Amino acid sequence: MNDNSNKKQNKGGRIPKTDPSVHRHVFRLTDEENAKLLSLFEASGMPNKAKFIISLLFSKEMKSVKIDKGTVDFYMRLTSFHSQFRSVGVNYNQVVKLLYKHFSEKKAAAFLYKLEKQTAEMAMLCQKIIQLTEEFEEKHLKKQR
């Protein structure tokens, strides 16, 4: 029984912090100041207001990420368009194979001539899209970085 009495009894629970935050400070804000603080807090992405305020007070590094909905929408539409453009290329290959499989050489060549004209128009359209994308990046995306 002497062995058991010398051992520390485990009470369980959380391990106590070495330097707990016990000092509390209260301050009041106007509606305008509160709105500004909340917008900064939301922009920071930090999960805890207290830690956010401490980082502001002691000039710790604070990251703020601004998301432009227009830019995100443009990127999503451009990605969608690119996938559609790729599917047109796949369909183009399938059409060429079917033309040679089901038609004579002369008829297939006539249909391919028409298809070639449409492909040239699509290539010009693709060049315009690339040009517009580059202009958009220069005007809107370079400034944000």
PyMOL commands that set and color helices and strands:
alter all, ss='L'
color gray80, all
select helices_A, chain A and resi 2-6+31-44+49-57+69-102+105-144
alter helices_A, ss='H'
color red, helices_A
deselect
rebuild
show_as cartoon
